[in-house]
Amino acid sequence: MSALAKNYNRRKIAFKRGKGSFLYATNGKKYLDFVQGIAVNSLGHANPYLINAIKKQSKKLWHISNAFMIPEGEKLAKRLTQKTFADFVMFQNSGVEATEAAVKVARRYFYSIGKPNKNRILCIKNSFHGRTTSMIYASGSKKMTEGFGPKIDGFDHFKFGDYKGLKKSISNKTAAIMVEPIMGEGGIKVIPNWFLRDLRKICNKKKILLILDEVQCGIGRSGKFFSFEYAKVKPDIVPIAKGMGGGFPIGAVLMTKKAATGINFPGTHGSTFGGNPLAMSVGNAVLDQIFKKGFLKNVKKISKYFHLELKKIQKKYPKIIKEVRGVGLLIGLQLFKDQTKFIQKLMDNNFLTIRAGDNVVRILPPLIVKKKEIDLAIKIINKVCEEYKK
Ligand SMILES: Cc1ncc(COP(=O)(O)O)c(C=O)c1O
């Protein structure tokens, strides 16, 4: 019997190694892996460039403490600020630490300008910002909060698509609006560009901060470094994680100079492991690849091809696939029925995908995916649709 807590419904399969888009299981089978650790392994499994970076750093220094200067972290923060809206970066180790820190940054900003009562965060109902005691209340889903009382106050909600409801939910206590530009766990629901722009305008008008959670949709997954770049908006605070470490745990919160006003004092926030030299070296290596000329252009090009091929399948099986969703390589196939059996059938055909809300089969190839691997995925999805039809 496993000594691991049973908080996961684990598939009965384990892997001994991976290479790029593929995983090699202990049962001898080879799988096309379009889960990639749930949008984490942005450069695929066992990427030689990342292996080299981690090998090199591991021989020098793993951990030191934020009580000292960490040049690798200075470098990564500088690169992130040079390439994005941000002026400051605070490193964490995971997505939820980054979203937590984002909320702290927003609240502390208003505290520092003499408005401590402006501390409520407005989120989308049934979104996903992580699993700590406060982020489950930010996400606002009954399933996540049930049994974990007492309720952590400070979060209000509006429904996805209910733009009138959003305006009504803003009060003089609202400090920030926090949304995922593309809702990952919730079922690859894309917030339209016009609405992101409207959010920015509302935040400006009401003098509140805009937090865009790019933990899942960021770091090149959408075909742009940040998915909100499509809308040409400038947020105040952005939590990131997942793809930033290419498989090594990293989180961070990026912020403008203004948003950082309250947190820019020693002792306001901290993390023992956050920003350690090993993580920072891997993060820099990930950026070396993603910032390479043509890298994101290629993500856009290959994802366009993938979307077109998936839409062809949807047309062919309109009673099975309701919608093809997503941007870039953050893709969802929304089925008419529960997706469990479909995902199992894909796996029986050596193709790994993962569920999301709304009957969605989530498809997350590495950003270095090849056309022939997409063709293999398309072939398997076609085959499974054919079997599923019967
Ligand atoms: C949008 C978003 N925010 C936050 C998180 C939490 O990240 P982590 O699981 O690394 O704590 C996730 C994880 O799926 C996410 O998708």
Ligand as a Chemical Component Dictionary entry (heavy atoms), coordinates in Angstrom:
data_LIG
# 
_chem_comp.id                   LIG 
_chem_comp.type                 NON-POLYMER 
_chem_comp.pdbx_formal_charge   0 
_chem_comp.three_letter_code    LIG 
# 
loop_
_chem_comp_atom.comp_id 
_chem_comp_atom.atom_id 
_chem_comp_atom.alt_atom_id 
_chem_comp_atom.type_symbol 
_chem_comp_atom.charge 
_chem_comp_atom.model_Cartn_x 
_chem_comp_atom.model_Cartn_y 
_chem_comp_atom.model_Cartn_z 
_chem_comp_atom.pdbx_ordinal 
LIG C1 C1 C 0 -3.319 30.258 -12.976 1  
LIG C2 C2 C 0 -2.680 29.517 -11.836 2  
LIG N1 N1 N 0 -2.355 30.188 -10.720 3  
LIG C3 C3 C 0 -1.762 29.565 -9.679  4  
LIG C4 C4 C 0 -1.502 28.214 -9.698  5  
LIG C5 C5 C 0 -0.846 27.535 -8.534  6  
LIG O1 O1 O 0 0.410  27.093 -8.875  7  
LIG P1 P1 P 0 1.158  25.968 -8.010  8  
LIG O2 O2 O 0 0.436  24.689 -8.203  9  
LIG O3 O3 O 0 2.558  25.967 -8.532  10 
LIG O4 O4 O 0 1.109  26.419 -6.585  11 
LIG C6 C6 C 0 -1.841 27.476 -10.845 12 
LIG C7 C7 C 0 -1.600 26.026 -10.916 13 
LIG O5 O5 O 0 -2.123 25.300 -11.708 14 
LIG C8 C8 C 0 -2.449 28.138 -11.938 15 
LIG O6 O6 O 0 -2.797 27.480 -13.047 16 
# 
loop_
_chem_comp_bond.comp_id 
_chem_comp_bond.atom_id_1 
_chem_comp_bond.atom_id_2 
_chem_comp_bond.value_order 
_chem_comp_bond.pdbx_ordinal 
LIG C1 C2 SING 1  
LIG C2 N1 SING 2  
LIG C2 C8 DOUB 3  
LIG N1 C3 DOUB 4  
LIG C3 C4 SING 5  
LIG C4 C5 SING 6  
LIG C4 C6 DOUB 7  
LIG C5 O1 SING 8  
LIG O1 P1 SING 9  
LIG P1 O2 DOUB 10 
LIG P1 O3 SING 11 
LIG P1 O4 SING 12 
LIG C6 C7 SING 13 
LIG C6 C8 SING 14 
LIG C7 O5 DOUB 15 
LIG C8 O6 SING 16 
# 
